[in-house]
Amino acid sequence: MKTRLSFSSVIVCLITLFLLVPIAGAQESEDAENQEISEERIAAEKEMLEDKIAELEAKPLDYFGSPKNKRARIGFYKYRLETLEQDPDKYFSEPEEYQGNIKTSD
């Protein structure tokens, strides 16, 4: 059993197809652009974290008050750097700030 399509339905299908193809291509180029931006953003963030770690390591112990405080502060930035390298999406979606010595109520 053959199905007959009317001329107008074929034209509508072709027009729809030609309209959708450029939209799909634009989405692919936008995704590629976002990927490049995120790689640049990751590189910039990595450099910032490495600079901060180097800055803190160069500071004298008196700046921190104790070796434990110095290790904690540097450790925080190293942890953030590891998170960035392992899962950049998590790093940017869950930003953290260094809280220092804060007691939390249980």
C-alpha positions as CSV (number, residue, x, y, z in Angstrom):
1,M,0.0,0.0,0.0
2,K,1.6,3.3,-1.1
3,T,1.0,6.5,0.7
4,R,0.7,9.6,-1.4
5,L,1.9,12.9,0.0
6,S,0.5,16.1,-1.3
7,F,2.8,18.5,-3.0
8,S,2.2,21.1,-0.2
9,S,3.1,18.7,2.6
10,V,6.4,17.8,0.9
11,I,7.2,21.5,0.5
12,V,6.4,22.1,4.2
13,C,8.7,19.2,5.2
14,L,11.5,20.5,3.1
15,I,11.2,24.1,4.4
16,T,11.1,22.8,8.0
17,L,14.3,20.7,7.3
18,F,16.1,23.7,5.8
19,L,15.2,25.9,8.7
20,L,16.3,23.4,11.3
21,V,19.7,22.5,9.9
22,P,21.2,26.0,10.4
23,I,19.8,26.1,14.0
24,A,21.5,22.8,14.8
25,G,24.8,24.1,13.3
26,A,24.6,27.3,15.3
27,Q,24.1,25.3,18.5
28,E,27.2,23.2,17.7
29,S,29.3,26.3,17.2
30,E,28.0,27.9,20.4
31,D,28.9,24.7,22.3
32,A,32.4,24.8,20.9
33,E,32.7,28.5,21.8
34,N,31.5,27.7,25.4
35,Q,34.1,24.9,25.6
36,E,36.9,27.3,24.6
37,I,35.8,29.8,27.2
38,S,35.7,27.2,29.9
39,E,39.2,26.0,29.1
40,E,40.4,29.6,29.3
41,R,38.6,30.1,32.5
42,I,40.0,26.9,34.0
43,A,43.5,27.9,33.0
44,A,43.1,31.4,34.5
45,E,41.7,29.9,37.7
46,K,44.5,27.3,38.0
47,E,47.1,30.1,37.6
48,M,45.3,32.2,40.3
49,L,45.3,29.2,42.7
50,E,49.0,28.4,42.0
51,D,49.9,32.0,42.6
52,K,48.0,32.1,45.9
53,I,49.7,28.9,47.1
54,A,53.2,30.3,46.2
55,E,52.3,33.6,47.9
56,L,51.2,31.8,51.1
57,E,54.2,29.5,51.1
58,A,56.5,32.5,50.9
59,K,55.0,34.3,53.9
60,P,56.7,34.0,57.3
61,L,55.2,31.8,60.0
62,D,54.4,34.9,62.1
63,Y,51.9,36.0,59.4
64,F,49.8,32.8,60.3
65,G,50.4,32.6,64.0
66,S,51.3,28.9,64.0
67,P,52.5,26.1,61.6
68,K,49.0,24.5,61.8
69,N,47.3,27.7,60.6
70,K,49.8,28.0,57.7
71,R,49.3,24.3,56.7
72,A,45.5,24.7,56.9
73,R,45.4,27.8,54.7
74,I,47.8,26.4,52.1
75,G,45.9,23.1,52.2
76,F,42.7,24.8,51.4
77,Y,44.0,26.3,48.2
78,K,45.7,23.0,47.3
79,Y,42.4,21.2,47.8
80,R,40.6,23.7,45.6
81,L,43.3,23.2,42.9
82,E,42.8,19.4,43.0
83,T,39.0,19.9,42.7
84,L,39.5,22.2,39.7
85,E,41.8,19.6,38.0
86,Q,39.5,16.6,38.7
87,D,36.1,18.2,38.2
88,P,36.0,21.7,36.9
89,D,32.2,21.7,36.8
90,K,32.0,21.0,40.5
91,Y,34.6,23.6,41.2
92,F,32.7,26.4,39.5
93,S,29.2,25.2,40.6
94,E,30.2,24.9,44.3
95,P,32.5,27.9,45.1
96,E,34.1,27.9,48.5
97,E,35.8,30.6,50.5
98,Y,38.5,30.0,53.1
99,Q,36.6,30.2,56.4
100,G,39.6,30.1,58.8
101,N,39.1,28.8,62.4
102,I,35.4,29.0,62.7
103,K,33.6,27.0,65.3
104,T,30.3,25.6,64.2
105,S,27.5,24.7,66.6
106,D,26.5,21.1,66.7
